[in-house]
Amino acid sequence: MSLRTPSHPSSARGRGLRSALLLAVALPLMAPLAGCSYFNSNKEEFAPDEPADKLYNEGLSNLNAGSYDEAKKKFAEVDRQHPYTEWGRKSVLMTTYANYRSGAYTEAITNGNRYVQLHPTSPDAAYAQYLIGMSYYNQVPDISRDQERTAKAIAAFDEVQRRWPESEYAAEARKKMQIARDQLAGKEMQVGRFYLARRDYTGAINRFRVVVSQYQQTRHIEEALHRLVEAYLALGIAAEAQTAAAILGHNFPDSEWYKRSYALMNQGGVQQAQENTGSWISRAFRGVTG
């Protein structure tokens, strides 16, 4: 039996016959692609989800054994199969930790940020943020290189102590932040000394100014003040040299750098270390000299 369409299929009946014909032609072409299951799609079998706790504990076992890649696979499966459960939440945190432990710091930062964004009120959010900071911190280079990661570590640790000040990670974050800030100050000092050695006194002063203004609590502050004395004397700006020396002597009277500054001023014929309260140096230290 064959279906025949009208010569001019303008009626609804004609359009229906044409559609039926097209479907009859199409089905044999489509059937080989789908196989026998084409008419039995509701019978397709899928692998059932594995229990979340089983996957999670397998991940922990791999983690404890140092098999970080296998651990990450298990935690990823928990996250994929059970994304809106407590196990899923924990798996994101443990993936962050596994990446951190294995030195995959970029992935640890990505996962840590994801955790904090998805679960900002979780009791583990502070730890996730701390792991972000540590991932940057462990990549801090020596002071001869760019310090972008150092600045990012400081920002991440600052987030910990600012958002979760009562957490067990806040105190450690502050310690790591101080070490990182010392690193940034050291970078400024290195560049400042470079300019000073080449008699670019203005360039040197600008670098030492950063240390005095932003990194007063680092170990570099005494030398920064002395170098300001040195640079200002070289430029013939005695008042600023006197101010730097006065603040150095007031805050660090036993410092070797103060002894050097005092000797340098005597050699330059500047006999007295006197603070000019209108100086930027004095303003930067107002809270200290107060």
HELIX and SHEET records of a PDB file:
HELIX    1   1 ALA A   12  ALA A   34  1                                  23    
HELIX    2   2 GLY A   35  LYS A   43  5                                   9    
HELIX    3   3 ALA A   52  ASN A   64  1                                  13    
HELIX    4   4 TYR A   68  GLN A   81  1                                  14    
HELIX    5   5 GLU A   86  ARG A  101  1                                  16    
HELIX    6   6 TYR A  105  LEU A  118  1                                  14    
HELIX    7   7 ALA A  125  TYR A  137  1                                  13    
HELIX    8   8 GLU A  148  ARG A  163  1                                  16    
HELIX    9   9 ALA A  170  ALA A  197  1                                  28    
HELIX   10  10 TYR A  201  GLN A  214  1                                  14    
HELIX   11  11 ILE A  221  LEU A  235  1                                  15    
HELIX   12  12 ALA A  238  ASN A  251  1                                  14    
HELIX   13  13 GLU A  256  GLN A  267  1                                  12    
HELIX   14  14 TRP A  280  ALA A  284  1                                   5    
HELIX   15  15 ARG A  286  THR A  289  1                                   4    
END                                                                             
